[in-house]
Structures are given as structure tokens and as C-alpha cells.
């Protein structure tokens, strides 16, 4: 299936989950994940399926003023 991870097209296997998308990008902690603009808690990464065309954003927090 084709999804966008941080606005970049990525091919993942059918049945992929948010955990697979995170593993593909391998971000450094801490980070947050949203699928189609909906926050996904880290406790749901392995259970949250992805569908063809989903938009996944893996976001690191930003500090400053």
C-alpha cells in the first residue's frame, strides 16, 4: 500500500500499522504520531491499521519562545 509519511510517499506492505510506519522512519524520541490529522497514542501504534492513501505525520516536539 502507498501512504505518505511526513509528506513523502512510502510503500508499506498490506496490513501495515502505525508501528510499521514509525519503524520505517525510525525517529528519535520523543515524538508524536497523527494519521489523517488524528493523534494516535503510542499504546495504539501496533493495533492501529493503515489504509492505502493514509497520511502519517511523525512529529518531534519543538521548544522555544
HTML snippet that shows the backbone in 3Dmol.js (N, CA, C, O; Angstrom):
<script src="https://3Dmol.org/build/3Dmol-min.js"></script>
<div id="view" style="width:600px;height:400px;position:relative"></div>
<script>
const pdb = `
ATOM      1  N   UNK A   1       0.844  -1.175   0.000  1.00  0.00           N
ATOM      2  CA  UNK A   1       0.000   0.000   0.000  1.00  0.00           C
ATOM      3  C   UNK A   1       0.887   1.234   0.000  1.00  0.00           C
ATOM      4  O   UNK A   1       2.023   1.201   0.473  1.00  0.00           O
ATOM      5  N   UNK A   2       0.363   2.299  -0.526  1.00  0.00           N
ATOM      6  CA  UNK A   2       1.084   3.573  -0.570  1.00  0.00           C
ATOM      7  C   UNK A   2       0.503   4.520   0.471  1.00  0.00           C
ATOM      8  O   UNK A   2      -0.706   4.747   0.512  1.00  0.00           O
ATOM      9  N   UNK A   3       1.370   5.067   1.307  1.00  0.00           N
ATOM     10  CA  UNK A   3       0.983   6.074   2.291  1.00  0.00           C
ATOM     11  C   UNK A   3       1.967   7.227   2.195  1.00  0.00           C
ATOM     12  O   UNK A   3       3.022   7.108   1.573  1.00  0.00           O
ATOM     13  N   UNK A   4       1.618   8.324   2.806  1.00  0.00           N
ATOM     14  CA  UNK A   4       2.541   9.454   2.933  1.00  0.00           C
ATOM     15  C   UNK A   4       3.023   9.497   4.368  1.00  0.00           C
ATOM     16  O   UNK A   4       2.216   9.520   5.297  1.00  0.00           O
ATOM     17  N   UNK A   5       4.328   9.507   4.555  1.00  0.00           N
ATOM     18  CA  UNK A   5       4.908   9.688   5.883  1.00  0.00           C
ATOM     19  C   UNK A   5       5.678  10.997   5.845  1.00  0.00           C
ATOM     20  O   UNK A   5       6.659  11.145   5.116  1.00  0.00           O
ATOM     21  N   UNK A   6       5.210  11.939   6.647  1.00  0.00           N
ATOM     22  CA  UNK A   6       5.783  13.289   6.651  1.00  0.00           C
ATOM     23  C   UNK A   6       5.869  13.840   5.225  1.00  0.00           C
ATOM     24  O   UNK A   6       6.882  14.409   4.816  1.00  0.00           O
ATOM     25  N   UNK A   7       4.791  13.656   4.494  1.00  0.00           N
ATOM     26  CA  UNK A   7       4.586  14.190   3.144  1.00  0.00           C
ATOM     27  C   UNK A   7       5.477  13.540   2.088  1.00  0.00           C
ATOM     28  O   UNK A   7       5.628  14.074   0.990  1.00  0.00           O
ATOM     29  N   UNK A   8       6.069  12.385   2.418  1.00  0.00           N
ATOM     30  CA  UNK A   8       6.888  11.644   1.462  1.00  0.00           C
ATOM     31  C   UNK A   8       6.196  10.316   1.148  1.00  0.00           C
ATOM     32  O   UNK A   8       5.792   9.608   2.071  1.00  0.00           O
ATOM     33  N   UNK A   9       6.051   9.963  -0.127  1.00  0.00           N
ATOM     34  CA  UNK A   9       5.400   8.695  -0.459  1.00  0.00           C
ATOM     35  C   UNK A   9       6.262   7.506  -0.012  1.00  0.00           C
ATOM     36  O   UNK A   9       7.474   7.472  -0.221  1.00  0.00           O
ATOM     37  N   UNK A  10       5.591   6.542   0.606  1.00  0.00           N
ATOM     38  CA  UNK A  10       6.258   5.345   1.117  1.00  0.00           C
ATOM     39  C   UNK A  10       5.382   4.144   0.783  1.00  0.00           C
ATOM     40  O   UNK A  10       4.159   4.195   0.912  1.00  0.00           O
ATOM     41  N   UNK A  11       6.024   3.068   0.356  1.00  0.00           N
ATOM     42  CA  UNK A  11       5.327   1.809   0.095  1.00  0.00           C
ATOM     43  C   UNK A  11       5.480   0.930   1.332  1.00  0.00           C
ATOM     44  O   UNK A  11       6.598   0.614   1.740  1.00  0.00           O
ATOM     45  N   UNK A  12       4.350   0.535   1.928  1.00  0.00           N
ATOM     46  CA  UNK A  12       4.343  -0.374   3.060  1.00  0.00           C
ATOM     47  C   UNK A  12       3.551  -1.618   2.671  1.00  0.00           C
ATOM     48  O   UNK A  12       2.710  -1.554   1.775  1.00  0.00           O
ATOM     49  N   UNK A  13       3.803  -2.743   3.325  1.00  0.00           N
ATOM     50  CA  UNK A  13       3.055  -3.953   2.990  1.00  0.00           C
ATOM     51  C   UNK A  13       1.589  -3.835   3.393  1.00  0.00           C
ATOM     52  O   UNK A  13       1.252  -3.099   4.321  1.00  0.00           O
ATOM     53  N   UNK A  14       0.726  -4.555   2.697  1.00  0.00           N
ATOM     54  CA  UNK A  14      -0.687  -4.590   3.080  1.00  0.00           C
ATOM     55  C   UNK A  14      -0.780  -5.043   4.536  1.00  0.00           C
ATOM     56  O   UNK A  14      -0.034  -5.922   4.969  1.00  0.00           O
ATOM     57  N   UNK A  15      -1.691  -4.442   5.279  1.00  0.00           N
ATOM     58  CA  UNK A  15      -1.867  -4.781   6.682  1.00  0.00           C
ATOM     59  C   UNK A  15      -0.909  -4.047   7.604  1.00  0.00           C
ATOM     60  O   UNK A  15      -0.841  -4.352   8.795  1.00  0.00           O
ATOM     61  N   UNK A  16      -0.167  -3.084   7.072  1.00  0.00           N
ATOM     62  CA  UNK A  16       0.783  -2.326   7.894  1.00  0.00           C
ATOM     63  C   UNK A  16       0.037  -1.520   8.955  1.00  0.00           C
ATOM     64  O   UNK A  16      -1.123  -1.147   8.781  1.00  0.00           O
ATOM     65  N   UNK A  17       0.737  -1.267  10.053  1.00  0.00           N
ATOM     66  CA  UNK A  17       0.185  -0.500  11.157  1.00  0.00           C
ATOM     67  C   UNK A  17       1.002   0.767  11.363  1.00  0.00           C
ATOM     68  O   UNK A  17       2.014   0.985  10.697  1.00  0.00           O
ATOM     69  N   UNK A  18       0.552   1.592  12.288  1.00  0.00           N
ATOM     70  CA  UNK A  18       1.307   2.792  12.640  1.00  0.00           C
ATOM     71  C   UNK A  18       2.703   2.402  13.129  1.00  0.00           C
ATOM     72  O   UNK A  18       3.669   3.113  12.854  1.00  0.00           O
ATOM     73  N   UNK A  19       2.821   1.290  13.844  1.00  0.00           N
ATOM     74  CA  UNK A  19       4.127   0.827  14.308  1.00  0.00           C
ATOM     75  C   UNK A  19       5.068   0.578  13.128  1.00  0.00           C
ATOM     76  O   UNK A  19       6.261   0.867  13.224  1.00  0.00           O
ATOM     77  N   UNK A  20       4.554   0.049  12.022  1.00  0.00           N
ATOM     78  CA  UNK A  20       5.375  -0.178  10.839  1.00  0.00           C
ATOM     79  C   UNK A  20       5.841   1.148  10.234  1.00  0.00           C
ATOM     80  O   UNK A  20       6.982   1.259   9.785  1.00  0.00           O
ATOM     81  N   UNK A  21       4.969   2.145  10.222  1.00  0.00           N
ATOM     82  CA  UNK A  21       5.341   3.462   9.694  1.00  0.00           C
ATOM     83  C   UNK A  21       6.415   4.101  10.561  1.00  0.00           C
ATOM     84  O   UNK A  21       7.358   4.703  10.047  1.00  0.00           O
ATOM     85  N   UNK A  22       6.275   3.972  11.872  1.00  0.00           N
ATOM     86  CA  UNK A  22       7.274   4.521  12.787  1.00  0.00           C
ATOM     87  C   UNK A  22       8.606   3.802  12.585  1.00  0.00           C
ATOM     88  O   UNK A  22       9.658   4.442  12.558  1.00  0.00           O
ATOM     89  N   UNK A  23       8.569   2.482  12.443  1.00  0.00           N
ATOM     90  CA  UNK A  23       9.803   1.716  12.223  1.00  0.00           C
ATOM     91  C   UNK A  23      10.471   2.124  10.913  1.00  0.00           C
ATOM     92  O   UNK A  23      11.699   2.148  10.820  1.00  0.00           O
ATOM     93  N   UNK A  24       9.665   2.444   9.902  1.00  0.00           N
ATOM     94  CA  UNK A  24      10.221   2.851   8.613  1.00  0.00           C
ATOM     95  C   UNK A  24      11.025   4.142   8.746  1.00  0.00           C
ATOM     96  O   UNK A  24      12.104   4.274   8.168  1.00  0.00           O
ATOM     97  N   UNK A  25      10.490   5.092   9.510  1.00  0.00           N
ATOM     98  CA  UNK A  25      11.160   6.382   9.657  1.00  0.00           C
ATOM     99  C   UNK A  25      12.218   6.362  10.764  1.00  0.00           C
ATOM    100  O   UNK A  25      13.202   7.099  10.699  1.00  0.00           O
ATOM    101  N   UNK A  26      12.012   5.517  11.782  1.00  0.00           N
ATOM    102  CA  UNK A  26      12.925   5.389  12.926  1.00  0.00           C
ATOM    103  C   UNK A  26      13.268   6.747  13.543  1.00  0.00           C
ATOM    104  O   UNK A  26      14.439   7.123  13.602  1.00  0.00           O
ATOM    105  N   UNK A  27      12.250   7.482  14.001  1.00  0.00           N
ATOM    106  CA  UNK A  27      12.518   8.799  14.608  1.00  0.00           C
ATOM    107  C   UNK A  27      13.179   8.659  15.971  1.00  0.00           C
ATOM    108  O   UNK A  27      13.075   7.621  16.624  1.00  0.00           O
ATOM    109  N   UNK A  28      13.850   9.707  16.384  1.00  0.00           N
ATOM    110  CA  UNK A  28      14.414   9.731  17.728  1.00  0.00           C
ATOM    111  C   UNK A  28      13.355  10.244  18.686  1.00  0.00           C
ATOM    112  O   UNK A  28      12.611  11.171  18.365  1.00  0.00           O
ATOM    113  N   UNK A  29      13.292   9.643  19.852  1.00  0.00           N
ATOM    114  CA  UNK A  29      12.298  10.029  20.854  1.00  0.00           C
ATOM    115  C   UNK A  29      12.637  11.406  21.395  1.00  0.00           C
ATOM    116  O   UNK A  29      13.810  11.778  21.368  1.00  0.00           O
ATOM    117  N   UNK A  30      11.707  12.165  21.873  1.00  0.00           N
ATOM    118  CA  UNK A  30      10.274  11.915  21.854  1.00  0.00           C
ATOM    119  C   UNK A  30       9.641  12.348  20.528  1.00  0.00           C
ATOM    120  O   UNK A  30      10.188  13.180  19.805  1.00  0.00           O
ATOM    121  N   UNK A  31       8.492  11.770  20.233  1.00  0.00           N
ATOM    122  CA  UNK A  31       7.759  12.143  19.033  1.00  0.00           C
ATOM    123  C   UNK A  31       6.285  11.803  19.229  1.00  0.00           C
ATOM    124  O   UNK A  31       5.919  11.052  20.134  1.00  0.00           O
ATOM    125  N   UNK A  32       5.457  12.366  18.373  1.00  0.00           N
ATOM    126  CA  UNK A  32       4.022  12.079  18.369  1.00  0.00           C
ATOM    127  C   UNK A  32       3.631  11.678  16.956  1.00  0.00           C
ATOM    128  O   UNK A  32       4.306  12.031  15.989  1.00  0.00           O
ATOM    129  N   UNK A  33       2.535  10.938  16.847  1.00  0.00           N
ATOM    130  CA  UNK A  33       2.079  10.458  15.540  1.00  0.00           C
ATOM    131  C   UNK A  33       0.617  10.843  15.336  1.00  0.00           C
ATOM    132  O   UNK A  33      -0.209  10.730  16.242  1.00  0.00           O
ATOM    133  N   UNK A  34       0.321  11.300  14.123  1.00  0.00           N
ATOM    134  CA  UNK A  34      -1.054  11.554  13.713  1.00  0.00           C
ATOM    135  C   UNK A  34      -1.285  10.843  12.382  1.00  0.00           C
ATOM    136  O   UNK A  34      -0.410  10.820  11.516  1.00  0.00           O
ATOM    137  N   UNK A  35      -2.461  10.270  12.234  1.00  0.00           N
ATOM    138  CA  UNK A  35      -2.861   9.645  10.972  1.00  0.00           C
ATOM    139  C   UNK A  35      -4.087  10.398  10.488  1.00  0.00           C
ATOM    140  O   UNK A  35      -5.107  10.457  11.176  1.00  0.00           O
ATOM    141  N   UNK A  36      -3.979  10.970   9.303  1.00  0.00           N
ATOM    142  CA  UNK A  36      -5.069  11.768   8.744  1.00  0.00           C
ATOM    143  C   UNK A  36      -5.531  12.835   9.739  1.00  0.00           C
ATOM    144  O   UNK A  36      -6.726  13.058   9.933  1.00  0.00           O
ATOM    145  N   UNK A  37      -4.548  13.483  10.359  1.00  0.00           N
ATOM    146  CA  UNK A  37      -4.733  14.595  11.299  1.00  0.00           C
ATOM    147  C   UNK A  37      -5.328  14.175  12.642  1.00  0.00           C
ATOM    148  O   UNK A  37      -5.717  15.038  13.428  1.00  0.00           O
ATOM    149  N   UNK A  38      -5.409  12.869  12.926  1.00  0.00           N
ATOM    150  CA  UNK A  38      -5.923  12.377  14.198  1.00  0.00           C
ATOM    151  C   UNK A  38      -4.764  11.798  15.012  1.00  0.00           C
ATOM    152  O   UNK A  38      -4.073  10.885  14.560  1.00  0.00           O
ATOM    153  N   UNK A  39      -4.559  12.340  16.222  1.00  0.00           N
ATOM    154  CA  UNK A  39      -3.500  11.864  17.105  1.00  0.00           C
ATOM    155  C   UNK A  39      -3.690  10.381  17.409  1.00  0.00           C
ATOM    156  O   UNK A  39      -4.810   9.925  17.641  1.00  0.00           O
ATOM    157  N   UNK A  40      -2.582   9.631  17.404  1.00  0.00           N
ATOM    158  CA  UNK A  40      -2.601   8.214  17.760  1.00  0.00           C
ATOM    159  C   UNK A  40      -1.671   8.034  18.963  1.00  0.00           C
ATOM    160  O   UNK A  40      -0.470   8.282  18.854  1.00  0.00           O
ATOM    161  N   UNK A  41      -2.219   7.598  20.124  1.00  0.00           N
ATOM    162  CA  UNK A  41      -1.349   7.390  21.285  1.00  0.00           C
ATOM    163  C   UNK A  41      -0.404   6.218  21.048  1.00  0.00           C
ATOM    164  O   UNK A  41      -0.747   5.274  20.335  1.00  0.00           O
ATOM    165  N   UNK A  42       0.786   6.278  21.646  1.00  0.00           N
ATOM    166  CA  UNK A  42       1.779   5.235  21.395  1.00  0.00           C
ATOM    167  C   UNK A  42       1.303   3.852  21.821  1.00  0.00           C
ATOM    168  O   UNK A  42       1.803   2.851  21.307  1.00  0.00           O
ATOM    169  N   UNK A  43       0.367   3.771  22.730  1.00  0.00           N
ATOM    170  CA  UNK A  43      -0.169   2.474  23.138  1.00  0.00           C
ATOM    171  C   UNK A  43      -0.987   1.817  22.026  1.00  0.00           C
ATOM    172  O   UNK A  43      -1.299   0.629  22.112  1.00  0.00           O
ATOM    173  N   UNK A  44      -1.338   2.577  20.981  1.00  0.00           N
ATOM    174  CA  UNK A  44      -2.154   2.052  19.874  1.00  0.00           C
ATOM    175  C   UNK A  44      -1.363   1.831  18.588  1.00  0.00           C
ATOM    176  O   UNK A  44      -1.939   1.386  17.596  1.00  0.00           O
ATOM    177  N   UNK A  45      -0.072   2.124  18.571  1.00  0.00           N
ATOM    178  CA  UNK A  45       0.699   2.022  17.327  1.00  0.00           C
ATOM    179  C   UNK A  45       0.577   0.650  16.671  1.00  0.00           C
ATOM    180  O   UNK A  45       0.338   0.564  15.467  1.00  0.00           O
ATOM    181  N   UNK A  46       0.737  -0.421  17.442  1.00  0.00           N
ATOM    182  CA  UNK A  46       0.721  -1.774  16.867  1.00  0.00           C
ATOM    183  C   UNK A  46      -0.678  -2.206  16.441  1.00  0.00           C
ATOM    184  O   UNK A  46      -0.821  -3.066  15.572  1.00  0.00           O
ATOM    185  N   UNK A  47      -1.710  -1.620  17.041  1.00  0.00           N
ATOM    186  CA  UNK A  47      -3.085  -2.024  16.746  1.00  0.00           C
ATOM    187  C   UNK A  47      -3.765  -1.130  15.709  1.00  0.00           C
ATOM    188  O   UNK A  47      -4.809  -1.497  15.170  1.00  0.00           O
ATOM    189  N   UNK A  48      -3.190   0.028  15.429  1.00  0.00           N
ATOM    190  CA  UNK A  48      -3.815   0.994  14.516  1.00  0.00           C
ATOM    191  C   UNK A  48      -3.443   0.666  13.077  1.00  0.00           C
ATOM    192  O   UNK A  48      -2.308   0.913  12.669  1.00  0.00           O
ATOM    193  N   UNK A  49      -4.381   0.107  12.291  1.00  0.00           N
ATOM    194  CA  UNK A  49      -4.054  -0.231  10.902  1.00  0.00           C
ATOM    195  C   UNK A  49      -3.978   1.017  10.031  1.00  0.00           C
ATOM    196  O   UNK A  49      -4.594   2.044  10.318  1.00  0.00           O
ATOM    197  N   UNK A  50      -3.214   0.894   8.975  1.00  0.00           N
ATOM    198  CA  UNK A  50      -3.143   1.949   7.967  1.00  0.00           C
ATOM    199  C   UNK A  50      -3.869   1.484   6.718  1.00  0.00           C
ATOM    200  O   UNK A  50      -3.980   0.286   6.462  1.00  0.00           O
ATOM    201  N   UNK A  51      -4.354   2.428   5.955  1.00  0.00           N
ATOM    202  CA  UNK A  51      -5.023   2.129   4.688  1.00  0.00           C
ATOM    203  C   UNK A  51      -4.294   2.855   3.561  1.00  0.00           C
ATOM    204  O   UNK A  51      -3.618   3.859   3.782  1.00  0.00           O
ATOM    205  N   UNK A  52      -4.443   2.334   2.373  1.00  0.00           N
ATOM    206  CA  UNK A  52      -3.836   2.963   1.203  1.00  0.00           C
ATOM    207  C   UNK A  52      -4.241   4.428   1.145  1.00  0.00           C
ATOM    208  O   UNK A  52      -5.423   4.756   1.247  1.00  0.00           O
ATOM    209  N   UNK A  53      -3.268   5.301   0.983  1.00  0.00           N
ATOM    210  CA  UNK A  53      -3.536   6.734   0.881  1.00  0.00           C
ATOM    211  C   UNK A  53      -3.520   7.490   2.192  1.00  0.00           C
ATOM    212  O   UNK A  53      -3.650   8.714   2.194  1.00  0.00           O
ATOM    213  N   UNK A  54      -3.362   6.789   3.318  1.00  0.00           N
ATOM    214  CA  UNK A  54      -3.315   7.492   4.605  1.00  0.00           C
ATOM    215  C   UNK A  54      -2.133   8.456   4.649  1.00  0.00           C
ATOM    216  O   UNK A  54      -1.108   8.247   4.001  1.00  0.00           O
ATOM    217  N   UNK A  55      -2.308   9.508   5.428  1.00  0.00           N
ATOM    218  CA  UNK A  55      -1.252  10.492   5.645  1.00  0.00           C
ATOM    219  C   UNK A  55      -0.789  10.386   7.088  1.00  0.00           C
ATOM    220  O   UNK A  55      -1.548  10.661   8.017  1.00  0.00           O
ATOM    221  N   UNK A  56       0.463   9.984   7.267  1.00  0.00           N
ATOM    222  CA  UNK A  56       1.037   9.797   8.596  1.00  0.00           C
ATOM    223  C   UNK A  56       2.019  10.933   8.849  1.00  0.00           C
ATOM    224  O   UNK A  56       2.894  11.207   8.028  1.00  0.00           O
ATOM    225  N   UNK A  57       1.865  11.583   9.983  1.00  0.00           N
ATOM    226  CA  UNK A  57       2.804  12.626  10.393  1.00  0.00           C
ATOM    227  C   UNK A  57       3.478  12.170  11.674  1.00  0.00           C
ATOM    228  O   UNK A  57       2.808  11.865  12.661  1.00  0.00           O
ATOM    229  N   UNK A  58       4.797  12.123  11.658  1.00  0.00           N
ATOM    230  CA  UNK A  58       5.588  11.794  12.827  1.00  0.00           C
ATOM    231  C   UNK A  58       6.324  13.064  13.196  1.00  0.00           C
ATOM    232  O   UNK A  58       7.184  13.542  12.456  1.00  0.00           O
ATOM    233  N   UNK A  59       5.971  13.609  14.364  1.00  0.00           N
ATOM    234  CA  UNK A  59       6.351  14.967  14.712  1.00  0.00           C
ATOM    235  C   UNK A  59       7.173  14.985  15.996  1.00  0.00           C
ATOM    236  O   UNK A  59       6.772  14.396  17.000  1.00  0.00           O
ATOM    237  N   UNK A  60       8.312  15.654  15.968  1.00  0.00           N
ATOM    238  CA  UNK A  60       9.103  15.869  17.179  1.00  0.00           C
ATOM    239  C   UNK A  60       8.637  17.183  17.816  1.00  0.00           C
ATOM    240  O   UNK A  60       8.329  18.143  17.109  1.00  0.00           O
ATOM    241  N   UNK A  61       8.587  17.223  19.151  1.00  0.00           N
ATOM    242  CA  UNK A  61       8.183  18.475  19.797  1.00  0.00           C
ATOM    243  C   UNK A  61       9.215  19.570  19.559  1.00  0.00           C
ATOM    244  O   UNK A  61      10.406  19.306  19.394  1.00  0.00           O
ATOM    245  N   UNK A  62       8.726  20.801  19.547  1.00  0.00           N
ATOM    246  CA  UNK A  62       9.584  21.974  19.351  1.00  0.00           C
ATOM    247  C   UNK A  62       9.454  22.857  20.563  1.00  0.00           C
ATOM    248  O   UNK A  62       8.349  23.106  21.045  1.00  0.00           O
ATOM    249  N   UNK A  63      10.582  23.333  21.062  1.00  0.00           N
ATOM    250  CA  UNK A  63      10.544  24.246  22.200  1.00  0.00           C
ATOM    251  C   UNK A  63      11.087  25.597  21.772  1.00  0.00           C
ATOM    252  O   UNK A  63      11.757  25.730  20.748  1.00  0.00           O
ATOM    253  N   UNK A  64      10.786  26.565  22.564  1.00  0.00           N
ATOM    254  CA  UNK A  64      11.272  27.902  22.262  1.00  0.00           C
ATOM    255  C   UNK A  64      10.194  28.921  22.532  1.00  0.00           C
ATOM    256  O   UNK A  64       9.088  28.588  22.958  1.00  0.00           O
ATOM    257  N   UNK A  65      10.530  30.156  22.280  1.00  0.00           N
ATOM    258  CA  UNK A  65       9.561  31.174  22.617  1.00  0.00           C
ATOM    259  C   UNK A  65       9.378  32.193  21.571  1.00  0.00           C
ATOM    260  O   UNK A  65       8.579  33.114  21.739  1.00  0.00           O
TER     261      UNK A  65
END
`;
const viewer = $3Dmol.createViewer("view");
viewer.addModel(pdb, "pdb");
viewer.setStyle({}, {cartoon: {color: "spectrum"}});
viewer.zoomTo();
viewer.render();
</script>
